[in-house]
Amino acid sequence: MRTQVGIVGAGPAGLMLAHLLAREGIDCIIVERHSRAYVEARIRAGVIENWAADLLAATGAGARMQREGLVHEGIEIALHGARRRIDFKRLTGRGIMVYGQHEVVKDLIELRLASGGKIEFEVGETSVHDFDGKAPKIRYKKNGATHEIACDFIAGCDGFHGVSRPSIPKGVLTEYERIYPFGWLGILSESPPPSHELIYSYTSRGFGLYSMRSPTVSRLYLQCAPDEELSKWPDEKVWKELKTRLGPDGDKLLQEGKVLEKSVTAMRSFVVEPMQAGRLFLAGDAAHIVPPTGAKGMNLAIADVLFFSRALAEFYRSGKTALLDGYTAKCLTRVWRAQRFSWWMTSMLHLNPADSPFDRKRQFAELDYVTTSDAAAKSLAENYVGLPID
């Protein structure tokens, strides 16, 4: 097979890249190790920054999001049960869209297949080759046969555990990482959320997050140990702790429902530099991971592929490589700002077992300041709704 751009991974990064390239008349093929059903059911983030929601709508990928997504104009931060609202709309003039990542994936897959675009699902033994020259290749197996895609460029959109980043020779990349001493125990529940906006709750028992996927489906999280055993958290215990961390009126606000999914997520910050080697370009989780507190993961992935699609469009129009050469620098400016914000939100809201009584007092003072000062609240708000894209 021959194409212009070979894409490894059918997550938000790979699918959005294919969508943007198709609009530029650039041919591409996506290979994905999982089935279509698996990637469409994989529950991930649900907050879309203002600019990203506008991009999905402007490029024809946001029709269902605009019908079914929830526009939020603020969040609540609870300090030991007392809730204080950060008004995004008043502070920045913008809001966010709550719409599940798996729904974005469904929409992009449907658009791609309806337009005749190619996605190879359920492939095995994927590998990338010859990206240090002008004729890169992707090889994989499917139904017992070996296949090869010859292309001009490879986009590694296959996540933190994918094959793209490890294929880059040792010594080319520098890794920056922070491992946090806590994780999130999360549930997806058939129950209405306790508020029409997200609640970030700071308590002496640990952090809690109360979010949603729709008016009838909640996504709820509890701070826990990064290696927490799910067997220690039967549904009854989870609901009791969620209500306690919500505050004195938790019993009244939080309705229980059928638990559809339960998992523990360890938390880390990770960045690799550069995000390219020859004609292999990394995007999304293949290049960087943020803790979910700041809701930046999918948004950074969309920004990466927007920059990459512009660079490819310039190359195919004029042969110029300036944007391709500057891809890493362009992406990392945004990535490190998002890392700073996500680290700050995470550090401000979670209990670190290594903290002293002084640290606890300082932490509460910071939360108090952020929720009572317009200047501090505006900084949080403009980062949360999304810094301008250029």
N, C-alpha and C positions, 0 to 999 in steps of 0.2 A: 504494500500500500504506500501511497505517496500523499503527503499533505504539506501545508505550509507550517502549521504549528501543531505539535503533538502535546497533549495535555494529560498528565498523570493525576488522576483523582477527580471524582464527580461530587465533590462537596461544593459549598457556596463559591469558593475561589475558582475552581475549575469550570463550573457551570456558568458563572457570571462572565468569566473571561471568554468562553466560547460564545456567549450571547453578544458581548461587545464586539468581538472579532467578526461575527456574522454580519453585524450592522455595517462594518467597514469593508465587507466583501472578502474577508480573509478566511481561507479554508482551515479547518482544524478537526482533529479526531480526539475524543476523550477515551481513556481506558480506566476502568474502575474494577477493583478486585471483588467488591461486594455486589449483591443483586440490587436491582432497582428498588424492590420492596424494602430491603434493608436500609438503604441510604435515605429513602423517603420517610422511614419510621424513626430514624435516629434523632432522639430529642437532644437539643442543644440550646443555644442562647435564644432570647426572644426580644431583645431591644435593638431597634434599628435607628441609627442616628438620623437627624433631620435631612442632611444632604444625601445620605444613602437611600432613604425612602424616596426622596425626589428623583434620584437617579433611576431607581427601579421603575418609577412611574413614567419618567420621560423616555425611557428606552423600551417601553411596552411590556415590561415584566411585572408591573405592579397593580394590575387591574383587580385581582382578588384581594391583595393586601389592602387596597383602598376601600373595598367593600367590607372586609371582615376584620381588618386590623384595628387596634385600639389606639387612638391618639391620646397621649398623656402630656399634660402641661406642667407636671411637677412630680416630686417624690416626697414621701414623708420620712423623717428620721426620728426614731423613738429613743429617748434616753430614759432607761429604767421605766418604760411604759408611757412616758409623757411624749406625745407625738408633736413634731414641729414640721411644718411644710416648707419646702424649697420650691418657689414658684418660678419655674423655667420661663413661662410665657412673659411674665412681668419683667424678669431680669434680663432675658435675651431676645424676646420676641419670637422664640421658637419652642417646639416641643419634640417629643420622640414618638416613634411608632412601636407598639408592642405587637409582634407578629413572629411566630416561631420560626427558627432557622429551618426546620424540616418542611415548613410550608413554603418558604422561599425556594428550597431545593425542589419540591414538587412542581412549583410553577415554572422554574427554569428547565427542568427535564421535559415537561409537557411542551413548552415552547420549542425546545431544540428538536425533539422528535417530530413534532407537527410540521416543522419547516424542512424536514429531511436531513437534519444534522445527525452526525454519527456519534453514538456512545457505545462502547464495548463494555458491557457489564460482565461480572463473574469471570474475570481473567486471573491467571495465576503466573507466578514466576516472572513478574514484570521487572525489566532492567533497562537502564538508559546507557547509551554508548556514543562515543565519538563526538561528544559535545564540545570538545576542545578545538574542533575544526569547523568546517562549513557544511558538514553533512551528518548531523546527529541522527540517531536511530533509537527507537523504542522497540524492545522485543518482549513478547509475552506468549503464554500458552492459553489456549481455549479449546475445550472439547477434544483434548488430546493432541491438538496440532499446534505447531510453533508459528507465530506470526511476527512480522517486522513492519514497522512504520518508518519510512524515510521522511525526514522533515527538515525545515530550515532552523527551527528553534524548538526547544522543549520547555514546557512550563511545569515545574514540580509543585503541584497543588495537592499532594497526597498526605498532608498532615505530619504531625510530629514523629510518628512511627513509620512513615513511608520510606520508599527506597531512594527518593531523589537526593535528599541531603547527604545520606551516607555514601552516595556514589561519587561525591566530590572528593578528590584526593586529599589525604591528610596534609595539614599545613596550610591549606588555602583558606580555611574558615577559622574564625575566632568565635568561641561561644561564651556568652554571658548568662549567668543563671543565678536565681535565688529560689531556694526551697523554703516554703513556709511551714511552721510547726503545727499546722492545723489543716483541716479539710472541711468539706461540706457534705452533710448527709441530706440528700434531696429526695423529695417525693413529687410525683405527678398525681393529682387527685381529681376525681369527679366531684368537685365542690366549688361553690362560688368563692372568689377571693374576699378577704376581710375588708378590703378597701378598693375603690376604683383606680387607685394609683399604687405603685410599689411602696412597701414599708421596709426600711432598713432599721433593724432594732438592735441597739446596744444594751446589754444587760450584764449583770455580775455572773450570770450562768453561761455567757457566751453570746455570739452573734446569731441573729435570725433574719431571714429575708422572706417576705411575703409578696409573691408576684403571681402572674397569671398567664395563661395562654388564650383564654377567652372568658366571657362572663360566667361560664359554668365549669371551667377547668383551671385549677390552681397549680402553680409551681412553687413549692415551699422548701426552705433550706434551714438547716441547723448547723452551727459550727460544731465540729467534732474533731477527734484525732484523725490524722491523715491515713492511718491504717485501721480505722474503726471497723469492727466486725458487725455486719448487718444483722446477724443472728441475735445480737444484743438489743436490737431495736425493733420489737414487734410494733405493729401499727398503733396499738393502744398507747404505748410509751411515746411514740413519735408525736401523736396528736396532743398528749398531755404536755409535752415539753414545748411544742409550738405555741400552745395557748399560754403557757407560763411566760415565755419570752416575748409574747406580744404585749403583755401588760395586764393590769387588773381586770380589764374588760375582755380579755382574750377568750373566755368561755362564751361570751355573748357574740363577739365579732367573727370568730372562726368556726365555720360549720364543717363537720367531718363528712367525708365521702369515701367512695371506693378508691383505694390506692392502686393506680395503674402501673406505677414504676417506682422503684426505690434503689438508690445507688449512693456510693461514697466517692467523692472526687477529691483527690489530693490537689494542693494548690502550689503553683510555681510561676515564676517569671523567667522567660528564656528569650534570648535574641542571638541570632547568628549574623556575623558580618564577614564578608559581603553577602548579599542575597543573590549572587550570580557567579557563575564560573563558565567562561566561554559562552556557549549558546544554551546553557541550562540556567533558567531563572526560577528562583524559589518564590512562592507566594503563600500567604496565610500561615497556618500552623506549621508548615514545613520550615518556616523561617523564624517564627516568633510565637510565644505563648504568653498570655496575660492572665492573672487571676480574674475570675469572673465578676468580682465585686464592681468593677467599673464598666462592665457590659461592652467591652471593646473588641472581642475576638472576631466576630463576623464582620464588623465594620472595618477593621484593619485589613481583613482579607479582601473585601470589596475595593478598598482604596488601592491596595497593591495591584490588583488586576486592572483597575481603571488606568493607573499610570503605565502599566505594561502594555495595555491595548493601545494607548496613545503612542507609545514608543514604536510598536510594531506598525501602526498605521503610517507613521512618518517614514519608517524604513521602506515599506512597500510602495509608498508614493514617490519618494525621492532618493532612496538609497542612503539617506543620512543616518548615522548611528549615534548622534549626540544624546538623544533621549534614552536609547538602550544603554549606552555607556554610563549615563547618570541615574539609572534605575535604582541602584542600591541607595545612593545618597538621597534621592527623592523620597523613597519609602521610609528610610530610617529616621528622617526628621520627624515624621508623623508617628512612627512606631515608638520612638523613645519618649515622645510627649505622652503617648497613651500609657506606656510603661510607668512613667512618673505618676500619672493620675491614678492608675489602677493600684500601684503600690501604696499611694497615699490613702485612698479609700479603704483599702484592705487593712493597713496599719491602724487607721483611725477607728475602725469599727470592730475589730476582732480582739479577743483577749489572747495575748502572747504569754505562754506559761513562764517565760524568762523575765517578764516585766516585774519591776519592784512596785511597792505602794506609791512611790513618787510617779512612776510611769502611768499608773492608773489615774492618778489625780490630773496629770498633765493631759492624758487622753480625753478625760471628761471635759476639761477646760477647752480643748480644741473643738470638740463636738458642740459645746455650748456656744463658742465663738462663731463657728460656721453656721449655726442655725439661728443666730440673733443679729449678725452683721450682714448688711446687704453687700458690702464689698467682698466678704469671704464667701457668701452664698453665691454671688455672681460668678466667682472663679469656678466653683463646683459646677454650677449650671452650664456655663459655656463649654466646659470640658465634657459634661455628660451628654448634652444634646449634639455635640460634635463640633470640633474646630473646623473652620472653613476649609473647603477643598479647593485646590487651584490646579 
